[in-house]
Amino acid sequence: MEETTEADDGDQDRGRSWGWHRGKVRPVDTELESAITGLLYRRRGGATICPSEAARAVDPDGWRDLMEPARTAARRLVDAGRVEIVQSGRVVDPSTAKGPIRIRRVPDRAARPAERRAGPSRTPVESRAG
């Protein structure tokens, strides 16, 4: 896990709900985003994960220190339209969500693999006699 110094004054604010909009993304933040998307895409559509799962995937021993950065990574993914944050099964605004959250893929990205391969509904193939 990355160490911070007093010169990293922005890191002290990482727990505030507005922090994900400031543009300072560290390598560990990118790792958390990748962990979130990787965990979600290995699960069935509509499944959710806890931010702690991503934190544990990035740093199994120091995951507790990554909890707020994991929530922040999820907020960035919400802004990118890739995930939703839910509480009690309902989508919530990440800037006002308090307490435990779950993360899930947005519904249009949650199609089962067979549906993605099939694409749009197909029409019967016309005879190629010619």
N, C-alpha and C positions, 0 to 999 in steps of 0.2 A: 504494500500500500504506500502511496505517496505521502511524504512528510510535508508539513507546512511550516513556514517561518513567520515571524512577526511582520516581515515585509509583505506577506501575502494577505493584506488587509481585507481583500474581497472574500477570502475563504471563511472569515469569521461570520459572514452574512449568509452562508450557504443554506442555512435552515429557514430563512425567511421566505414566505410564499412568493415574493416578487423576484427572487434571486435567479430563476431560470431565464428571465428575459434579458439579463445583463450582457450576455454574449461571451462570458469567460467560461470556456469549456475545456476542462483538463483531460488528459488521456484517460484517467479513471472514469470520468463522466461518459466518454465514448464507449468504454468497456461496459459500463452499466446499461447504456442504451442497447448495445449489441446483446447483452445477456437477456434483457427484457424481451426483445424481439425474437431471439433464438428460443427462449423458453416457451413463448406463446405459439410460435410456428411449429413446435413439436407437439402441441396439444390440439385437441379437437376444437372446431369452431365454437365460439361462445364461452370457452373455458377461461378462467381468470388465474392470475398469479398474484402473490403478495410481493411487494417490493423487497422483502427480506430474501426471497428466493434468488433474485438477481444479485443482491448484495453478497449472499453466500457463494454464488457462482463465481464472483469476481475475487472475493477474499474470504475463504472459509474460516479463518481464524479471527479476522478483524471486521467481520460483516456488520457488527453493531454500529461501528463508526461510519459505515456506508449507508445507513438507513435513510437519512435525509437526502444525501446525494442520489440515492436510488429513486426516491419520490420525485426529486427534481428532474432526473432523467426521464421519468414517466411524463412529467409535465411538458418537457420539450417534445416528446413523441406525440403528445396530444396536440400541441401546436402544429406539428408536421402532418397531422391527420392520420397517424398510423395506429394509435391506440385510444382507448377511452378509460377514464377513471370512474370506478363505480363504488357505491356504498349501498349496502342492502339491496343489491341488484339494480340500482338506478344510476344512470350516468349523472355525475356531478361536475360542477365547475371546479377545475383544479386550483383556482386561485382562492376559493372559499372552503374547500374540503378540509374538515378537521377530523382527527381520529383515524381509525384504521381504513385503509383503502385497498381496493383490488384493481388490477389492471387487466384489460382484455383488448383483443384486436377489434378494430372497427368492423361492423358486420360485413361490409362488402369485401373485406380481406379474409373473412372467416369461412369462405366457401370450401367445401370438402375437395380434396384433390381430384376426384372424379369429375366434379362439376367444373373445376378450372380447366381440365383437359378437354371437356366436351365443348366448352365455349357456349355461344348463343345457340338457341334451338335450331335444329337442322331441318332442312326441307328435303323431301325425297330426291334422290339423284335422278336426273333425266337420262333417258337413253342416249347414248352417244352414236347411234346409227347415223350414218351420214352420207 
